[in-house]
Amino acid sequence: MNNVYFAKKLLEISEMKNKTRKLSIKKVKEKLKKRINKFRRYRFYVNGRVLDVGTGSGIDLLALFSISPKIEVVGVDISKKALKFARDILPKDETHLVQADVTSLPFIKETFSAVNVSYMLHHHPPKLLRRIIGNLTAILRQNGIMLINEPSVESEADALREEIYTLKYDLKNYLKVRRKASSTDTQSHLYSLVSIFDYDTMYPSLLKQILLENDLKIEHFEIITEKFDREEAKKLIATIKMQIKRSDIPNYEKVYLLDKSNALDEKLKLIDPAGDQSIVFKVKKTTRTLKERK
Ligand SMILES: C[S@@+](CC[C@H](N)C(=O)[O-])C[C@H]1O[C@@H](n2cnc3c(N)ncnc32)[C@H](O)[C@@H]1O
């Protein structure tokens, strides 16, 4: 496995630790209804042994228990802190929580009747994405169902053009800065700052291609566009301004960044921003999938 992957994963784990610290059972329960509706909408009524990869706070497992009470679940996450939170909100006897990297899962073939993946795949480059989907297909039983919900780019065409040109310009800048980043700590932060190392959004066509390579039958595909929350955006910009003002960066940098934040306020008055977009794939492991894998 690549060292950049490890450095980025370590940063992700520490970000997840901070996020989990701010979580409360009340906050999770507020979002629970939406998750229950998601499973109902996609008729993800499961039984037997169910796996949730990148389980985070355990919210999806909690939602699954409320619509399919007779299940035994396994939640996998790389973050110990997230699993500790999930442990506190999930039924003890029927839940197994495992700390592992999803790129090498510790389960034998055909263990699960269903697999749920929510907002986890997009953190991985295509090579690992192929490995993850391959592993998940292997541990799914015949006729098993997998539900995948991931953030998506709004326009694949725009995103691809942007990615190519950003790579060109950011690579040039990165090569200049790289020579000066001596400590490994600075270096790993560069991995999260500089967009050339990002895999933050999912291209639906690429995910579809990988699912088909694994002979999974696509039963349902949907693009979901959320409504943009203007009030939240206004609050966010106000918080950013506060952070800039309180920071210890030089005054001229503060002025520059505050101007930029003020411009965001101005644009927000003129433009209706697009809401977040996500995709849902519901796939099935068929007899054909099995035959070709043997
Ligand atoms: C954005 S959160 C989503 C959590 C949850 N599935 C949800 O929908 O609320 C992504 C989760 O995936 C976990 N994760 C990311 N990469 C992982 C990996 N390679 N192996 C296991 N867990 C991973 C993170 O620790 C985090 O808890």
The ligand as a Gaussian input file, in Angstrom:
#p B3LYP/6-31G(d) Opt

LIG

0 1
 C      -18.141000      10.296000       6.178000
 S      -18.064000       9.041000       7.373000
 C      -19.592000       8.173000       7.073000
 C      -20.069000       7.428000       8.297000
 C      -21.402000       6.680000       8.129000
 N      -21.311000       5.603000       7.170000
 C      -22.506000       7.627000       7.765000
 O      -23.047000       7.534000       6.650000
 O      -22.856000       8.475000       8.600000
 C      -16.867000       7.923000       6.680000
 C      -16.454000       6.828000       7.646000
 O      -15.651000       5.883000       6.929000
 C      -14.531000       5.538000       7.719000
 N      -13.470000       5.107000       6.795000
 C      -12.855000       5.833000       5.828000
 N      -11.967000       5.084000       5.173000
 C      -12.014000       3.854000       5.726000
 C      -11.321000       2.636000       5.485000
 N      -10.380000       2.554000       4.531000
 N      -11.625000       1.550000       6.226000
 C      -12.570000       1.632000       7.213000
 N      -13.255000       2.752000       7.500000
 C      -12.984000       3.849000       6.760000
 C      -14.201000       6.806000       8.509000
 O      -13.471000       6.536000       9.694000
 C      -15.592000       7.341000       8.822000
 O      -16.113000       6.841000      10.010000

